[in-house]
Amino acid sequence: MNMRTSGAAARIGSLTLGTCLLAACLVGATAVAAAETVPLPVPSPKKRVAQATPPARAPLSAPAFTGTPTTGSIVPVAAPAQGRGLDGSQKVLADKVSGYLSGVHALTGNFIQVGPDGGRTEGQFYIQKPGKVRFEYNPPSPIDVVADGNSVVVRDRKLATQDLYPLSQTPLRYLLVDKIDLTKDTNVVSVSADDVFVTIVIEEKQALTGTHKLMMMFGAKDMQLKQWTVTDPQGYDTTVAVYNLDPTAKPDPGLFRINYERVLQ
């Protein structure tokens, strides 16, 4: 397997956070019912028309899931309007989310990823803090995404290639740090809540890669992570919805290994 290094971290941002950006085959009524409660925004047709096709090597452009694993209660969710500052109630919500993220040390579950073209891919994910995550995409997608605490690698099993990115340049890091205070450690531009979800939008500007936005949604009652949407500098949205979450599982450390010795000749 070859490995490439690249400064184009915007592509991984489009993924994941964009990572991340994601669910296993929905077998049985329980799994289907769980997935049906996950809100999946409909990608913007305007963005798809106005922009060129996203880079083919990014996981968001992996072969789309061709079935329809969920029906009924999936609804579009619009990002809340940005604000210059947070009021008292918004800070309280941000602190609650920070507490939840800081309290999660390991997490496994299923994901559904919706790319800018509306295609869906599915799989399983594994998180072990600090800094480690693995997204395994179900066939026909050949993609795995692995972070080992320092780097993120996007593996293409079919082409036997690897693209390497610094973890510090991807939105994944917000989910993978041991402790986080969103109001101090990030640029929170919006916090909103209703009876179902607490939604936080983070904006990040980088000289080389441009401006990314990360919208995270948590359950209003349990504060558990439900989904995130990464908007890349070109305006493409990639949404990852998670379910069947298990914070007690202990992932195998081998899931997060990256082979740095296999370098492209």
Phi and psi in degrees as a GROMACS rama.xvg file:
@    title "Ramachandran Plot"
@    xaxis  label "Phi"
@    yaxis  label "Psi"
@TYPE xy
-86.375  159.163  ASN-2
-132.033  134.443  MET-3
-115.858  146.339  ARG-4
-107.22  143.876  THR-5
-149.538  143.905  SER-6
-89.9332  0.19511  GLY-7
-82.38  62.7179  ALA-8
-67.1681  -13.8781  ALA-9
-61.3981  -30.0308  ALA-10
-67.8071  -40.4278  ARG-11
-68.9478  -31.3066  ILE-12
-63.8594  -33.3504  GLY-13
-68.2408  -21.523  SER-14
-72.6319  -79.6001  LEU-15
-81.5063  -111.128  THR-16
-65.8949  168.361  ALA-24
-53.9332  128.186  CYS-25
-82.2162  93.0574  LEU-26
-103.688  121.097  VAL-27
95.4946  154.393  GLY-28
-66.614  -30.5335  ALA-29
-64.3174  -46.0311  THR-30
-64.4334  -41.671  ALA-31
-62.7853  -44.3949  VAL-32
-62.477  -38.0916  ALA-33
-65.431  -43.128  ALA-34
-68.3822  -29.8231  ALA-35
-67.8432  -16.7221  GLU-36
-86.6288  -3.69663  THR-37
-88.9129  123.603  VAL-38
-82.3329  126.005  PRO-39
-116.766  113.415  LEU-40
-62.4962  145.723  PRO-41
-83.3503  124.861  VAL-42
-57.7385  150.091  PRO-43
-76.9264  118.544  SER-44
-60.2072  -33.683  PRO-45
-60.4307  -42.9981  LYS-46
-66.3279  -38.6567  LYS-47
-66.7661  -34.8671  ARG-48
-77.1738  -39.7366  VAL-49
-74.8995  -23.4656  ALA-50
-111.844  159.71  GLN-51
-74.9671  169.585  ALA-52
-62.9083  135.192  THR-53
-62.242  158.231  PRO-54
-56.6018  134.387  PRO-55
-68.0933  -20.6551  ALA-56
-84.435  -10.6327  ARG-57
-77.9331  143.07  ALA-58
-57.4533  -26.7664  PRO-59
-63.8784  -20.6359  LEU-60
-101.976  15.8341  SER-61
-64.0408  158.953  ALA-62
-50.0629  130.737  PRO-63
-75.3887  150.094  ALA-64
-67.0619  124.092  PHE-65
-90.2809  -12.3586  THR-66
-87.4285  -173.852  GLY-67
-125.541  86.997  THR-68
-72.5628  -19.216  PRO-69
-136.67  152.712  THR-70
-144.761  170.363  THR-71
86.6897  -92.0381  GLY-72
-90.8446  5.35496  SER-73
-71.1648  126.341  ILE-74
-131.63  150.493  VAL-75
-66.1449  145.666  PRO-76
-128.603  123.366  VAL-77
-91.8186  144.688  ALA-78
-68.2512  137.669  ALA-79
-67.9357  157.825  PRO-80
-65.801  145.3  ALA-81
-72.8578  155.133  GLN-82
-134.676  150.325  GLY-83
-72.4922  -30.748  ARG-84
-146.396  167.276  GLY-85
-107.399  137.406  LEU-86
-85.2767  -177.824  ASP-87
-59.7732  -44.7438  GLY-88
-67.455  -35.2588  SER-89
-67.0789  -38.2212  GLN-90
-65.6036  -36.8707  LYS-91
-62.1266  -44.3774  VAL-92
-63.5231  -43.7769  LEU-93
-61.7095  -38.4205  ALA-94
-66.3217  -36.8741  ASP-95
-64.7586  -43.0673  LYS-96
-65.1466  -41.8925  VAL-97
-59.322  -41.3607  SER-98
-63.2138  -40.7062  GLY-99
-64.1435  -49.7302  TYR-100
-61.9983  -39.0437  LEU-101
-71.6762  -24.2928  SER-102
-85.4254  -13.8135  GLY-103
-90.1792  119.181  VAL-104
-106.047  -25.0304  HIS-105
-147.604  149.62  ALA-106
-158.602  135.368  LEU-107
-130.998  159.38  THR-108
172.073  -166.103  GLY-109
-111.82  157.186  ASN-110
-139.097  154.101  PHE-111
-123.367  125.764  ILE-112
-111.22  131.149  GLN-113
-114.191  118.573  VAL-114
-86.3053  176.025  GLY-115
-60.7784  -23.6927  PRO-116
-89.8915  2.55686  ASP-117
89.114  -6.93511  GLY-118
-71.5154  146.681  GLY-119
-112.161  139.35  ARG-120
-127.184  158.739  THR-121
-134.748  164.884  GLU-122
169.722  -163.535  GLY-123
-121.139  152.656  GLN-124
-132.627  156.007  PHE-125
-139.313  129.346  TYR-126
-123.629  133.901  ILE-127
-137.236  112.427  GLN-128
-80.4286  150.606  LYS-129
-89.5136  138.503  PRO-130
83.7461  2.81369  GLY-131
-113.442  134.172  LYS-132
-154.405  152.693  VAL-133
-141.556  127.742  ARG-134
-112.017  119.991  PHE-135
-108.358  113.92  GLU-136
-85.951  135.469  TYR-137
-70.6903  149.61  ASN-138
-56.9773  147.293  PRO-139
-85.4414  -0.527359  PRO-140
-65.9896  134.266  SER-141
-96.082  14.0802  PRO-142
-95.6032  138.967  ILE-143
-126.858  144.033  ASP-144
-122.384  125.548  VAL-145
-132.228  133.371  VAL-146
-121.292  134.336  ALA-147
-110.105  9.97488  ASP-148
108.539  -22.5567  GLY-149
-119.682  -40.2713  ASN-150
-131.304  163.304  SER-151
-120.296  132.05  VAL-152
-119.981  136.261  VAL-153
-106.096  111.989  VAL-154
-100.049  135.779  ARG-155
-110.697  105.342  ASP-156
-65.8375  -32.7331  ARG-157
-71.4033  -43.9923  LYS-158
-89.1224  -7.80573  LEU-159
56.8517  47.8669  ALA-160
-126.205  161.921  THR-161
-138.371  135.116  GLN-162
-112.232  128.944  ASP-163
-108.898  136.445  LEU-164
-136.316  150.491  TYR-165
-73.2138  132.691  PRO-166
-59.3321  -33.0918  LEU-167
-65.4968  -16.0753  SER-168
-99.3447  8.81682  GLN-169
-120.41  152.412  THR-170
-64.8775  -14.2984  PRO-171
-54.8152  -30.6619  LEU-172
-61.9701  -27.8919  ARG-173
-66.4195  -28.8346  TYR-174
-87.9986  -14.0154  LEU-175
-109.955  -9.41213  LEU-176
-72.1883  150.768  VAL-177
-63.1167  -49.5784  ASP-178
-129.532  143.089  LYS-179
-147.3  140.301  ILE-180
-118.36  102.639  ASP-181
-58.3683  -36.9504  LEU-182
-74.6465  -18.9332  THR-183
-105.644  -34.8119  LYS-184
-95.9147  -8.03304  ASP-185
-137.182  170.11  THR-186
-98.8503  85.0583  ASN-187
-76.7852  120.747  VAL-188
-105.295  -11.485  VAL-189
-160.943  140.015  SER-190
-136.638  129.238  VAL-191
-145.436  163.589  SER-192
-153.485  150.265  ALA-193
-136.307  -162.681  ASP-194
-70.9  -15.1927  ASP-195
-110.853  -43.7228  VAL-196
-131.334  149.874  PHE-197
-106.923  126.3  VAL-198
-120.471  128.91  THR-199
-124.678  132.479  ILE-200
-114.749  127.364  VAL-201
-114.513  136.414  ILE-202
-117.392  139.847  GLU-203
-138.267  126.499  GLU-204
-112.519  128.963  LYS-205
-128.86  141.893  GLN-206
-61.8458  -37.7023  ALA-207
-88.0765  -35.5632  LEU-208
-106.565  -10.6666  THR-209
92.4082  -158.8  GLY-210
-102.27  126.086  THR-211
-110.006  151.586  HIS-212
-124.69  140.034  LYS-213
-124.023  118.274  LEU-214
-108.859  118.291  MET-215
-110.696  139.116  MET-216
-122.873  134.306  MET-217
-127.475  152.768  PHE-218
-65.1591  132.923  GLY-219
-66.0876  -27.9833  ALA-220
-91.9024  -40.891  LYS-221
-108.73  -6.68298  ASP-222
62.6371  13.8937  MET-223
-75.6369  146.42  GLN-224
-63.51  131.522  LEU-225
-112.736  -43.3387  LYS-226
-166.618  163.908  GLN-227
-141.795  153.471  TRP-228
-128.83  127.044  THR-229
-104.309  127.094  VAL-230
-107.094  118.468  THR-231
-83.9098  173.979  ASP-232
-60.7573  -20.7621  PRO-233
-87.6587  -2.27327  GLN-234
92.6169  6.65231  GLY-235
-79.3235  135.056  TYR-236
-103.102  133.151  ASP-237
-126.668  123.647  THR-238
-112.161  136.866  THR-239
-121.751  119.698  VAL-240
-108.75  136.094  ALA-241
-120.749  150.165  VAL-242
-157.919  178.737  TYR-243
53.7991  41.9462  ASN-244
-73.6593  137.46  LEU-245
-131.745  103.504  ASP-246
-82.6811  -0.897083  PRO-247
-98.7751  -13.6668  THR-248
-67.6681  150.508  ALA-249
-117.515  96.6644  LYS-250
-62.1983  148.437  PRO-251
-64.449  126.354  ASP-252
-56.1844  -26.2239  PRO-253
-65.4075  -17.8071  GLY-254
-66.0868  -21.5867  LEU-255
-108.753  16.0058  PHE-256
-84.6996  137.819  ARG-257
-118.537  130.712  ILE-258
-89.9387  102.121  ASN-259
-81.7264  -9.20102  TYR-260
-80.7893  -20.6363  GLU-261
-88.5973  88.7898  ARG-262
-106.106  142.957  VAL-263
-59.995  126.847  LEU-264
